[in-house]
Amino acid sequence: MALLLKLLGSLPLPFLHLLGALAGGLLWWLPSKRKRVALRNISACLPNLSDTEQRKLARSALKHEAQTLLECPYLWFAPADKVSKLIRERRGAELVDEALKQGKGVILLTAHLGSWEAAGMTQSLLHPMTGLYKPQKGEMDRVIFEGRSRFGVKLVATDGGKMRQVLRPLLENHETVYFMPDQDPPEGRGVFVPFFGVNAHTPVLVSKLVQHTGAPVVYFYSERVPGGRGFIVHYRPAPPEIHDPDLMKSAAAVNAGIEACVRECPEQYWWGYERFRRRPPGETSFYPRE
């Protein structure tokens, strides 16, 4: 598998994106689980769209999901100067500079939106940064770890259960940390708060870090430019409620910030991810079996 990833990384990015578009189209025409989940999520989160619009969005999202997977080897293994030049523009990057001036560190939040690998990897070229990552099995872990950290970002595994103890001193030392909160955390590490109006089991790590450090929060994501021509990184301020001492209100604000980013570029969000898999007590499955 490692050899295959390196082989893919040697191919031109426009070609990889073309392959991704073809693979995404195949996922759409076949009775795939990703298609079923994407349609379910979009119908619940964006009910204002017509059925035709929802299906069009789901089809586009599957294409971008495949492009995300296929572009990763290029970002990990292609010459560093070529990868860094793929960032065509950074819109709102001054938000991070201004936040750092507060002297409390900065929490950067991204999502399963666009090319989060490009956003996270290259951000470390601007500021020293520590990110969270989910360890993989065997040789794949080493390959991916080296690829993601090639521009200097320090990576902390998410499987230890002590992330707050690791990240809090970094913020207190005025450093930058980043991670993706739009996912289902383990039992006991999340609360149910709305995401696009649907209760989602949401991590409380961000809220607890903010409560203990007062660190400012900035959102960012990398929009994929058509034709394999690179990416545009967008930075957005966090909702002020993210600093609310009420854990539920803060967690809801975390989701609101992600939602605002997704609404700007909905076709590049991972709608095929089972974001609402875990349900509050008493609720039926969000993804009923066919």
C-alpha positions, 0 to 999 in steps of 0.5 A: 500500500505504501508503494502504491501511495508513492506511485500515486504521488508521482502523478500530476495533480490534474490527472489525479483530480480527473481520476477522482471525478471519474471515481466519484461518478462511479460511486454515484451510479452504483448503489454505494453506501456513500451515496445513500448517506450523502443523500440522507445527510443533505436532505436533513441538513439542507431541506430548502433545496429541491430534490433535484438540487440535493441529488446534484449536490450529492453527486458533486460531493462524491466527486470531491470526496474521491479527489480528496483521497487521490490528491493526498499522496501527491500532497505527501510525496510530491516535491515540497516546492510544488506542493507549497505553490499549490496554495494560490491564495490565502483569504483572511490569513490576517485573522491568525496573525491578529489572534496570535497578538493576544498572547494566548495561542490560537486554536485553528479549526478545519473540517472535512471540507475541500482539501484539509490536508493542503490546509493543515500541512501548509499552514505550518509554513506560516506559524509553528503548529501542532495538529491532532491525527488518528494513527493508522495500522502498520507501515501506513502510519509511518508513511502518512505521518511523515507525509503530513509533517513534512512542512514542520507541523508536529502531530499528536495521536488522538488515541491516548485520551489525554489530548487536552493535557497535551494541547493546553500547555502549547496554547499557554506557550502562545503556540498554534494547535489545529484539529477537525471537530466535525466528527463523532468523538468516543463515548464520554468526550462529546455532547449532542448539539445542533449541526445544520439543525440536527443533533450531532454528537460533538467533541467538547475538546475545543470548548474545554481548551477555550475555557481553560486558556482563553485562546482565540479560535479561527476557522480555516479550510482549503477550497479545491480549484477546478482543473487541478490548479491548486487551492484557495485557503479561507479563514473565518472568525469563530462565533463569539459564543464559542467562549461561553462558559456553558459547555453546551452553548460553546459546543453548539458554537463550534458546530455553527462555525463549521456550518458557516464554512460548509455553506460557503462551499457545500459541494466540497463537504464530505456529505458521505460521512455518517456524521449523525451515526450516534443518536441521543437516548431514545432516538432511532437510527439516523441511517436505517438499513435498506 
